[in-house]
Amino acid sequence: MNTVSAGEQLILTEAPEDAALVRRLRDGDEAGCEEFWQRFGARLVAFAAARLGDEDWAEDVMAQSLAAAVSSIRSFDPRRSGLSAWVYGVARRVIQGELRKQRRRRSVPASAQVPLEANSDLVSSAGADELSSRMEAARRVRLLASTLSPAEMEVLVLHFVDEFSVREIARIIGRSWRATDSLLYRAKEKARERLARDGD
């Protein structure tokens, strides 16, 4: 009998395009590998750069992550997560390994150019217009990075930038659905409060 709560239920269906791509990767299809890199490459560079603060390093980590994902594709289980969440989980482990090896401090996310605050969930000002420039977005993300913990910043980026659901984020970061939902809620509250103070 399945005792997993509704919020933590396993994903039991696989998108047809994901299933086809996974089959091709498992068969060692070269065109499938190219499609895999095209689909996830740029997204993983942004994901890694947000954590590493260095675009060149992020590109190296993206290549390592995709190579690791292809080599371990047989361990992907569509009943546990979607392909994107699984790939991001692989990338996250590679990034953590790189950070441990380099003994570097986490720097301000390079994803500062991503308009986190364009989400109405995050910004409390009613009827706010779209931000006028990426520089303003960068300033606000730097502000958030100085306020939020690395874990809080990570879940905000995964939710608002990479558009993962709470369940997918939980799979990526290795926490329960409830713990992830709570972390995201706290992160949004702190971000909203900090951005509101900044607007005064």
Protein Blocks (a to p, Z undefined) as FASTA:
>chain_A
ZZbdfklpccfbdcfklmmmmmmmmnopaklmmmmmmmmmmmmmmmmmmmnopaklmmmm
mmmmmmmmmmmmmmpcfklpcfklmmmmmmmmmmmmmmmmnopacdddfklmpcfklpmk
lpmbghiacdfbfklmmmmmmmmmmmmcfklmmmmmmmmmnopafklmmmmnopafklmm
mmmmmmmmmmmmmmmmmmZZ
